[in-house]
Amino acid sequence: MEHTANRRSVLLVMTVSAFLTPFMSSAVNIALPSIAREFAMDAVTLSWMATAYSLAAALFLLPFGRIADIYGRKRVFVAGMIAFALGSVLVASSPITIWLLIHRALQGLGAGMIFSTGVAILTSAFAAGERGRVLGINVAATYAGLSVGPFLGGQLTASWGWRSIFWCTALLGGAIIALTCWQLRGEWAEARGERFDLVGSLVYGVSLVALMYGFSRLPVAPGGVLAAGGLLGLALFVWWESRSNSPVLHVGLFWQNPAFAFSNLAALISYTTTSAVGLLLSLYLQNVRAMSAQSAGVVLVSQPAIQAALSPLAGRLSDQIEPRRVASLGMALTSLGLIIFVFISATTLLWIVITGLMLLGLGFALFSSPNVNAVMSCVDRRRYGVASATLATMRVIGQMLSTGAATLVFAVVMGRVQITPESSPLLVRSIKVVFAIFAALCLVGIRASLARGNVLSPAEPQAEVGKQ
């Protein structure tokens, strides 16, 4: 009975935490026009509200995934939640743009620690035959946060200003910290006693910063140099890790495990093609269609609402049907939704926008939890933290590439101008170009999803909960 109660506590804590970060992100998307007006930001600078957060998360995902495997996943999770809540308080108190972005990066650091441990803890606590169900619940909580975020974000922004979003986030983060310390017993650290690769972590972090910052500076020449240097650094990281006795990232998983490699590639493509949708359509609805933040939030909620409703079903399906089939169907539907937005204009009927969002929601619901189940089912227990962190890294890098692609198109098509009614034709043109790129890439992703092969296997012995 105690064993079952602790498993329920694990599911409760991880479900609430899975709700928090997407709630904040989607609520902030709605508040971006208000933030831009208060700080007089142009479109490129405004995009760093998302990029600073995502880049910091990506930097720390892999290192903290490894640290969690060695020293304890619950410890890292709690520390990450503390950093996330503190960052939220500081963002809400930021007086100028530079501090706003620095504090967003602190939030991202905490998010990286949360992302690298949440799924790993769930996978440790539940046996293989139950994982699709609990991971589906976890993904549903993520999309519930995305669903509620635009609506509540619009209401909070209209009533108390955009800073209230971050105050609410901090309060919910504090509640999760208290719940974790009160309810979760024991610890998970199957790689206890192994060494942490500090050199590899530093090479990875510096290279990723150079790559993403350089990408954001394109098309100017220094951006290209930085991006190229980042790619070379990541190649050095792979070489170093392949020779390390205790790597941050076990690169052999990619060479020797096709299911792991292609599942992560599919995740990277999926997040790259969908993560900027909320940002793009928030700007479109409020600046081109002149909708209020509340009304735009109601429209945008249609996508994550579908995802939240169907993700548990998709997770259960992936316990019975090969995850690649369910996930590949989902990616095909996502491609269709993106193609609809390639033809968006200032006069597009609202029901067409909502239909496109619902298709994206259906597609991503069918893709996400089966893909997570596929990744976590093809590695051994000692590498759950690294596998969870790798998958989360694909998500965060995909989010950065998605925002970066939008930023690059804005810079080329619009230039560094503030978004106003006068610049709305250029904004629409930029949005159409971004969606065309995303749709083409997502079609390629269907092939990656199908190429992973079969991953279902007989259920393993019951997972240990609260392993000391």
VOVO-609259 format. One line per field, with one value per residue (C-alpha): residue in one letter; x, y, z. Coordinates in nm, 2 decimals. Example, Ala and Ser with C-alpha at 12.3 -4.5 7.8 and 13.67 -1.06 7.14 Angstrom:
! residues 2
r	[A | S]
u	[1.23 | 1.37]
v	[-0.45 | -0.11]
w	[0.78 | 0.71]
***
This chain:
! residues 468
r	[M | E | H | T | A | N | R | R | S | V | L | L | V | M | T | V | S | A | F | L | T | P | F | M | S | S | A | V | N | I | A | L | P | S | I | A | R | E | F | A | M | D | A | V | T | L | S | W | M | A | T | A | Y | S | L | A | A | A | L | F | L | L | P | F | G | R | I | A | D | I | Y | G | R | K | R | V | F | V | A | G | M | I | A | F | A | L | G | S | V | L | V | A | S | S | P | I | T | I | W | L | L | I | H | R | A | L | Q | G | L | G | A | G | M | I | F | S | T | G | V | A | I | L | T | S | A | F | A | A | G | E | R | G | R | V | L | G | I | N | V | A | A | T | Y | A | G | L | S | V | G | P | F | L | G | G | Q | L | T | A | S | W | G | W | R | S | I | F | W | C | T | A | L | L | G | G | A | I | I | A | L | T | C | W | Q | L | R | G | E | W | A | E | A | R | G | E | R | F | D | L | V | G | S | L | V | Y | G | V | S | L | V | A | L | M | Y | G | F | S | R | L | P | V | A | P | G | G | V | L | A | A | G | G | L | L | G | L | A | L | F | V | W | W | E | S | R | S | N | S | P | V | L | H | V | G | L | F | W | Q | N | P | A | F | A | F | S | N | L | A | A | L | I | S | Y | T | T | T | S | A | V | G | L | L | L | S | L | Y | L | Q | N | V | R | A | M | S | A | Q | S | A | G | V | V | L | V | S | Q | P | A | I | Q | A | A | L | S | P | L | A | G | R | L | S | D | Q | I | E | P | R | R | V | A | S | L | G | M | A | L | T | S | L | G | L | I | I | F | V | F | I | S | A | T | T | L | L | W | I | V | I | T | G | L | M | L | L | G | L | G | F | A | L | F | S | S | P | N | V | N | A | V | M | S | C | V | D | R | R | R | Y | G | V | A | S | A | T | L | A | T | M | R | V | I | G | Q | M | L | S | T | G | A | A | T | L | V | F | A | V | V | M | G | R | V | Q | I | T | P | E | S | S | P | L | L | V | R | S | I | K | V | V | F | A | I | F | A | A | L | C | L | V | G | I | R | A | S | L | A | R | G | N | V | L | S | P | A | E | P | Q | A | E | V | G | K | Q]
u	[0.00 | 0.29 | 0.45 | 0.14 | 0.09 | 0.44 | 0.39 | 0.07 | 0.26 | 0.53 | 0.26 | 0.09 | 0.41 | 0.53 | 0.19 | 0.17 | 0.52 | 0.45 | 0.17 | 0.38 | 0.64 | 0.42 | 0.16 | 0.42 | 0.55 | 0.21 | 0.08 | 0.40 | 0.33 | 0.00 | 0.18 | 0.45 | 0.29 | 0.24 | 0.60 | 0.72 | 0.53 | 0.66 | 1.02 | 1.00 | 1.14 | 1.17 | 1.06 | 1.42 | 1.48 | 1.14 | 1.22 | 1.49 | 1.22 | 1.18 | 1.54 | 1.71 | 1.49 | 1.53 | 1.90 | 1.97 | 1.75 | 1.93 | 2.27 | 2.20 | 1.97 | 2.24 | 2.48 | 2.20 | 2.05 | 2.38 | 2.42 | 2.07 | 2.16 | 2.47 | 2.35 | 1.97 | 1.69 | 1.47 | 1.75 | 1.80 | 1.43 | 1.38 | 1.68 | 1.55 | 1.21 | 1.37 | 1.57 | 1.26 | 1.04 | 1.32 | 1.37 | 0.99 | 1.00 | 1.30 | 1.14 | 0.83 | 1.06 | 1.28 | 1.30 | 1.49 | 1.53 | 1.87 | 1.76 | 1.44 | 1.64 | 1.90 | 1.62 | 1.45 | 1.78 | 1.77 | 1.42 | 1.56 | 1.83 | 1.57 | 1.35 | 1.65 | 1.69 | 1.31 | 1.30 | 1.60 | 1.44 | 1.06 | 1.02 | 1.32 | 1.15 | 0.82 | 1.00 | 1.19 | 0.87 | 0.65 | 0.70 | 0.72 | 0.35 | 0.23 | 0.46 | 0.25 | -0.04 | 0.15 | 0.35 | 0.03 | -0.11 | 0.22 | 0.20 | -0.17 | -0.07 | 0.18 | -0.09 | -0.34 | -0.08 | -0.06 | -0.44 | -0.49 | -0.19 | -0.33 | -0.66 | -0.54 | -0.24 | -0.47 | -0.69 | -0.40 | -0.23 | -0.56 | -0.64 | -0.31 | -0.04 | 0.20 | 0.41 | 0.13 | 0.19 | 0.53 | 0.40 | 0.15 | 0.42 | 0.64 | 0.35 | 0.27 | 0.64 | 0.66 | 0.36 | 0.53 | 0.85 | 0.64 | 0.45 | 0.77 | 0.94 | 0.62 | 0.50 | 0.80 | 1.00 | 1.34 | 1.56 | 1.65 | 2.02 | 2.11 | 2.45 | 2.56 | 2.94 | 3.01 | 3.22 | 3.08 | 3.24 | 3.30 | 3.52 | 3.25 | 2.98 | 3.19 | 3.26 | 2.89 | 2.77 | 3.01 | 2.94 | 2.57 | 2.58 | 2.79 | 2.56 | 2.24 | 2.36 | 2.53 | 2.20 | 2.01 | 2.26 | 2.22 | 2.23 | 2.52 | 2.87 | 2.97 | 2.65 | 2.77 | 3.12 | 2.97 | 2.73 | 3.01 | 3.22 | 2.94 | 2.90 | 3.27 | 3.25 | 2.96 | 3.16 | 3.45 | 3.20 | 3.08 | 3.45 | 3.53 | 3.22 | 3.29 | 3.63 | 3.51 | 3.48 | 3.19 | 3.03 | 2.76 | 2.60 | 2.65 | 2.69 | 2.69 | 2.31 | 2.28 | 2.51 | 2.40 | 2.03 | 1.83 | 1.51 | 1.67 | 1.84 | 1.54 | 1.29 | 1.51 | 1.55 | 1.17 | 1.13 | 1.38 | 1.20 | 0.85 | 0.94 | 1.13 | 0.82 | 0.56 | 0.71 | 0.69 | 0.32 | 0.20 | 0.43 | 0.35 | -0.02 | -0.03 | 0.14 | -0.09 | -0.41 | -0.32 | -0.13 | -0.29 | -0.64 | -0.65 | -0.78 | -0.74 | -0.51 | -0.81 | -0.97 | -0.64 | -0.59 | -0.94 | -0.84 | -0.50 | -0.63 | -0.79 | -0.46 | -0.34 | -0.69 | -0.70 | -0.36 | -0.45 | -0.77 | -0.61 | -0.26 | -0.36 | -0.54 | -0.23 | -0.01 | -0.22 | -0.22 | 0.16 | 0.15 | -0.04 | 0.05 | 0.41 | 0.48 | 0.63 | 0.29 | 0.09 | 0.36 | 0.41 | 0.03 | 0.05 | 0.34 | 0.14 | -0.15 | 0.08 | 0.22 | -0.14 | -0.20 | 0.12 | 0.03 | -0.30 | -0.10 | 0.12 | -0.18 | -0.27 | -0.36 | -0.51 | -0.85 | -0.83 | -1.15 | -1.12 | -1.26 | -0.98 | -0.72 | -0.90 | -0.92 | -0.54 | -0.47 | -0.69 | -0.51 | -0.18 | -0.32 | -0.45 | -0.12 | 0.10 | -0.11 | -0.06 | 0.31 | 0.43 | 0.36 | 0.42 | 0.75 | 0.85 | 0.75 | 0.97 | 1.27 | 1.24 | 1.17 | 1.49 | 1.75 | 1.85 | 1.77 | 2.11 | 2.06 | 1.70 | 1.82 | 2.04 | 1.77 | 1.51 | 1.76 | 1.85 | 1.48 | 1.42 | 1.73 | 1.58 | 1.26 | 1.45 | 1.68 | 1.38 | 1.21 | 1.52 | 1.55 | 1.18 | 1.21 | 1.54 | 1.39 | 1.11 | 1.37 | 1.58 | 1.28 | 1.17 | 1.52 | 1.54 | 1.18 | 1.09 | 1.43 | 1.47 | 1.15 | 0.89 | 0.57 | 0.30 | -0.02 | 0.18 | 0.42 | 0.15 | 0.18 | 0.55 | 0.45 | 0.20 | 0.46 | 0.71 | 0.46 | 0.38 | 0.75 | 0.81 | 0.51 | 0.63 | 0.97 | 0.81 | 0.57 | 0.85 | 1.06 | 0.77 | 0.72 | 1.08 | 1.01 | 0.75 | 1.03 | 1.24 | 0.95 | 0.89 | 1.26 | 1.30 | 1.18 | 0.99 | 1.05 | 0.78 | 0.91 | 0.78 | 0.71 | 1.01 | 0.99 | 0.81 | 1.00 | 1.14 | 0.98 | 1.19 | 1.50 | 1.76]
v	[0.00 | 0.24 | 0.15 | 0.24 | 0.56 | 0.68 | 0.60 | 0.81 | 1.09 | 1.08 | 1.10 | 1.39 | 1.60 | 1.54 | 1.61 | 1.95 | 2.04 | 1.94 | 2.19 | 2.48 | 2.55 | 2.54 | 2.75 | 3.02 | 3.00 | 3.01 | 3.29 | 3.49 | 3.46 | 3.64 | 3.91 | 3.97 | 4.27 | 4.44 | 4.37 | 4.51 | 4.83 | 4.88 | 4.82 | 4.96 | 4.64 | 4.56 | 4.22 | 4.07 | 4.18 | 4.06 | 3.71 | 3.69 | 3.67 | 3.31 | 3.25 | 3.35 | 3.11 | 2.82 | 2.87 | 2.85 | 2.54 | 2.37 | 2.45 | 2.27 | 1.98 | 1.73 | 1.81 | 1.80 | 1.49 | 1.32 | 1.48 | 1.36 | 1.00 | 1.02 | 1.22 | 1.19 | 1.30 | 1.43 | 1.66 | 1.81 | 1.84 | 2.04 | 2.26 | 2.33 | 2.43 | 2.67 | 2.84 | 2.85 | 3.01 | 3.26 | 3.35 | 3.42 | 3.66 | 3.84 | 3.87 | 4.02 | 4.28 | 4.36 | 4.74 | 4.73 | 4.50 | 4.36 | 4.24 | 4.10 | 3.88 | 3.78 | 3.67 | 3.48 | 3.29 | 3.20 | 3.07 | 2.86 | 2.72 | 2.60 | 2.46 | 2.26 | 2.09 | 2.02 | 1.89 | 1.66 | 1.48 | 1.48 | 1.20 | 1.01 | 1.00 | 0.88 | 0.61 | 0.50 | 0.47 | 0.28 | -0.05 | -0.06 | -0.18 | 0.13 | 0.40 | 0.49 | 0.56 | 0.78 | 0.95 | 1.03 | 1.19 | 1.38 | 1.51 | 1.59 | 1.81 | 1.98 | 2.07 | 2.16 | 2.43 | 2.53 | 2.54 | 2.75 | 2.97 | 3.19 | 3.24 | 3.32 | 3.50 | 3.73 | 3.78 | 3.85 | 4.09 | 4.28 | 4.30 | 4.34 | 4.37 | 4.11 | 4.09 | 3.92 | 3.61 | 3.57 | 3.63 | 3.35 | 3.12 | 3.18 | 3.10 | 2.77 | 2.68 | 2.73 | 2.50 | 2.23 | 2.25 | 2.21 | 1.92 | 1.74 | 1.77 | 1.66 | 1.37 | 1.22 | 0.97 | 0.82 | 0.90 | 0.77 | 0.75 | 0.43 | 0.57 | 0.66 | 0.66 | 0.73 | 1.03 | 1.35 | 1.48 | 1.85 | 1.91 | 1.76 | 1.97 | 2.29 | 2.21 | 2.14 | 2.46 | 2.70 | 2.54 | 2.55 | 2.92 | 3.00 | 2.81 | 2.96 | 3.31 | 3.30 | 3.17 | 3.46 | 3.71 | 3.58 | 3.70 | 3.92 | 3.77 | 3.75 | 3.54 | 3.29 | 3.27 | 3.20 | 2.94 | 2.76 | 2.77 | 2.63 | 2.34 | 2.26 | 2.27 | 2.03 | 1.80 | 1.82 | 1.74 | 1.42 | 1.32 | 1.38 | 1.20 | 0.89 | 0.85 | 0.94 | 0.66 | 0.85 | 1.07 | 1.33 | 1.19 | 0.83 | 0.89 | 0.52 | 0.53 | 0.71 | 0.48 | 0.15 | 0.22 | 0.33 | 0.36 | 0.61 | 0.80 | 0.84 | 0.91 | 1.20 | 1.32 | 1.31 | 1.50 | 1.77 | 1.82 | 1.82 | 2.09 | 2.29 | 2.31 | 2.38 | 2.57 | 2.92 | 2.87 | 3.04 | 3.33 | 3.38 | 3.36 | 3.57 | 3.85 | 3.79 | 3.79 | 4.10 | 4.31 | 4.21 | 4.12 | 4.38 | 4.13 | 4.18 | 3.96 | 3.79 | 3.71 | 3.59 | 3.36 | 3.21 | 3.13 | 2.99 | 2.76 | 2.54 | 2.37 | 2.27 | 2.18 | 1.91 | 1.80 | 1.78 | 1.58 | 1.32 | 1.27 | 1.01 | 0.81 | 0.83 | 0.72 | 0.41 | 0.33 | 0.33 | 0.06 | -0.16 | -0.04 | 0.03 | 0.39 | 0.48 | 0.42 | 0.64 | 0.91 | 0.91 | 0.96 | 1.25 | 1.41 | 1.37 | 1.56 | 1.83 | 1.88 | 1.93 | 2.19 | 2.38 | 2.38 | 2.56 | 2.85 | 2.88 | 3.05 | 3.28 | 3.64 | 3.95 | 3.84 | 3.46 | 3.35 | 3.28 | 2.93 | 2.84 | 2.95 | 2.75 | 2.44 | 2.47 | 2.49 | 2.19 | 1.98 | 2.08 | 1.98 | 1.64 | 1.57 | 1.66 | 1.47 | 1.15 | 1.22 | 1.34 | 1.07 | 0.77 | 0.93 | 0.98 | 0.62 | 0.50 | 0.69 | 0.58 | 0.21 | 0.16 | 0.25 | 0.08 | 0.22 | 0.37 | 0.61 | 0.72 | 1.07 | 1.11 | 0.97 | 1.21 | 1.50 | 1.41 | 1.41 | 1.74 | 1.88 | 1.80 | 1.98 | 2.29 | 2.31 | 2.26 | 2.55 | 2.76 | 2.67 | 2.74 | 3.09 | 3.14 | 3.07 | 3.32 | 3.57 | 3.53 | 3.57 | 3.88 | 4.02 | 3.96 | 4.05 | 4.32 | 4.45 | 4.57 | 4.77 | 4.77 | 4.59 | 4.84 | 4.84 | 5.00 | 4.71 | 4.44 | 4.35 | 4.27 | 4.07 | 3.86 | 3.79 | 3.69 | 3.45 | 3.29 | 3.22 | 3.07 | 2.84 | 2.73 | 2.63 | 2.45 | 2.25 | 2.13 | 2.03 | 1.85 | 1.64 | 1.52 | 1.44 | 1.18 | 0.97 | 1.00 | 0.89 | 0.58 | 0.49 | 0.43 | 0.07 | -0.13 | -0.06 | -0.25 | -0.53 | -0.75 | -0.56 | -0.54 | -0.61 | -0.36 | -0.04 | 0.05 | 0.36 | 0.58 | 0.38 | 0.48]
w	[0.00 | 0.09 | -0.24 | -0.43 | -0.24 | -0.32 | -0.69 | -0.68 | -0.51 | -0.78 | -1.05 | -0.87 | -0.82 | -1.18 | -1.33 | -1.15 | -1.24 | -1.61 | -1.60 | -1.47 | -1.73 | -2.04 | -1.85 | -1.80 | -2.16 | -2.33 | -2.10 | -2.18 | -2.55 | -2.50 | -2.29 | -2.55 | -2.72 | -2.38 | -2.28 | -2.62 | -2.56 | -2.21 | -2.30 | -2.66 | -2.80 | -3.17 | -3.31 | -3.29 | -2.93 | -2.83 | -2.96 | -2.70 | -2.43 | -2.55 | -2.67 | -2.34 | -2.15 | -2.41 | -2.45 | -2.07 | -2.04 | -2.33 | -2.17 | -1.85 | -1.96 | -2.04 | -1.75 | -1.49 | -1.64 | -1.58 | -1.23 | -1.15 | -1.24 | -1.01 | -0.72 | -0.72 | -0.95 | -0.67 | -0.54 | -0.89 | -0.95 | -0.62 | -0.69 | -1.04 | -0.91 | -0.66 | -0.94 | -1.16 | -0.89 | -0.80 | -1.16 | -1.19 | -0.89 | -1.05 | -1.39 | -1.23 | -1.07 | -1.37 | -1.44 | -1.77 | -2.07 | -1.99 | -1.64 | -1.79 | -2.02 | -1.76 | -1.52 | -1.80 | -1.84 | -1.47 | -1.52 | -1.81 | -1.59 | -1.34 | -1.63 | -1.76 | -1.42 | -1.41 | -1.77 | -1.72 | -1.42 | -1.45 | -1.71 | -1.56 | -1.22 | -1.37 | -1.57 | -1.26 | -1.06 | -1.31 | -1.49 | -1.87 | -1.91 | -1.73 | -1.87 | -2.18 | -1.95 | -1.69 | -1.96 | -2.14 | -1.82 | -1.79 | -2.15 | -2.10 | -1.80 | -2.02 | -2.27 | -2.00 | -1.91 | -2.27 | -2.28 | -1.97 | -2.03 | -2.32 | -2.15 | -1.80 | -1.94 | -2.13 | -1.83 | -1.60 | -1.85 | -1.90 | -1.53 | -1.35 | -1.62 | -1.76 | -1.44 | -1.27 | -1.48 | -1.32 | -0.97 | -1.02 | -1.16 | -0.86 | -0.62 | -0.80 | -0.81 | -0.43 | -0.39 | -0.60 | -0.38 | -0.07 | -0.22 | -0.33 | 0.01 | 0.19 | -0.03 | -0.21 | -0.02 | -0.12 | -0.41 | -0.76 | -0.85 | -1.04 | -1.15 | -0.80 | -0.76 | -1.13 | -1.24 | -1.38 | -1.71 | -1.64 | -1.95 | -2.18 | -2.01 | -2.07 | -2.43 | -2.49 | -2.32 | -2.50 | -2.83 | -2.79 | -2.69 | -2.99 | -3.23 | -3.11 | -3.06 | -3.40 | -3.56 | -3.40 | -3.56 | -3.91 | -4.19 | -4.08 | -4.12 | -3.74 | -3.69 | -3.95 | -3.79 | -3.45 | -3.58 | -3.76 | -3.45 | -3.25 | -3.49 | -3.48 | -3.10 | -3.09 | -3.32 | -3.07 | -2.79 | -2.97 | -3.02 | -2.65 | -2.53 | -2.75 | -2.56 | -2.21 | -1.95 | -1.79 | -2.06 | -2.01 | -2.32 | -2.41 | -2.79 | -2.85 | -2.79 | -3.12 | -3.32 | -3.17 | -3.10 | -3.41 | -3.21 | -2.97 | -3.25 | -3.48 | -3.19 | -3.08 | -3.44 | -3.48 | -3.16 | -3.27 | -3.60 | -3.44 | -3.18 | -3.44 | -3.66 | -3.40 | -3.10 | -3.26 | -3.37 | -3.05 | -3.09 | -3.46 | -3.42 | -3.11 | -3.31 | -3.60 | -3.41 | -3.20 | -3.45 | -3.78 | -3.67 | -3.39 | -3.14 | -2.76 | -2.56 | -2.41 | -2.74 | -2.89 | -2.59 | -2.65 | -3.02 | -2.93 | -2.66 | -2.93 | -3.00 | -2.65 | -2.54 | -2.81 | -2.71 | -2.34 | -2.41 | -2.64 | -2.50 | -2.23 | -2.51 | -2.73 | -2.44 | -2.38 | -2.75 | -2.74 | -2.48 | -2.72 | -3.08 | -3.20 | -3.10 | -3.44 | -3.61 | -3.37 | -3.37 | -3.75 | -3.80 | -3.56 | -3.75 | -4.08 | -3.93 | -3.79 | -4.14 | -4.27 | -4.00 | -4.09 | -4.46 | -4.38 | -4.22 | -4.53 | -4.69 | -4.40 | -4.48 | -4.31 | -4.43 | -4.34 | -4.18 | -3.81 | -3.83 | -4.07 | -3.82 | -3.54 | -3.77 | -3.84 | -3.47 | -3.39 | -3.65 | -3.49 | -3.15 | -3.28 | -3.46 | -3.16 | -2.92 | -3.13 | -3.16 | -2.82 | -2.56 | -2.79 | -2.89 | -2.52 | -2.45 | -2.74 | -2.61 | -2.25 | -2.34 | -2.54 | -2.27 | -1.94 | -1.60 | -1.54 | -1.83 | -1.76 | -1.66 | -1.96 | -2.19 | -2.04 | -2.06 | -2.43 | -2.53 | -2.34 | -2.51 | -2.85 | -2.73 | -2.61 | -2.91 | -3.13 | -2.95 | -3.00 | -3.37 | -3.41 | -3.25 | -3.43 | -3.77 | -3.70 | -3.58 | -3.89 | -4.12 | -3.93 | -3.97 | -4.34 | -4.43 | -4.18 | -4.05 | -3.69 | -3.67 | -3.40 | -3.49 | -3.57 | -3.78 | -4.06 | -4.06 | -4.05 | -4.43 | -4.37 | -4.06 | -4.25 | -4.52 | -4.26 | -4.10 | -4.43 | -4.50 | -4.16 | -4.19 | -4.54 | -4.39 | -4.10 | -4.32 | -4.55 | -4.25 | -4.08 | -4.40 | -4.37 | -4.00 | -4.10 | -4.25 | -3.94 | -3.72 | -3.94 | -3.96 | -3.59 | -3.61 | -3.34 | -2.97 | -2.78 | -2.57 | -2.29 | -1.97 | -1.74 | -1.37 | -1.15 | -1.12 | -0.78 | -0.62 | -0.39 | -0.44 | -0.19]
***
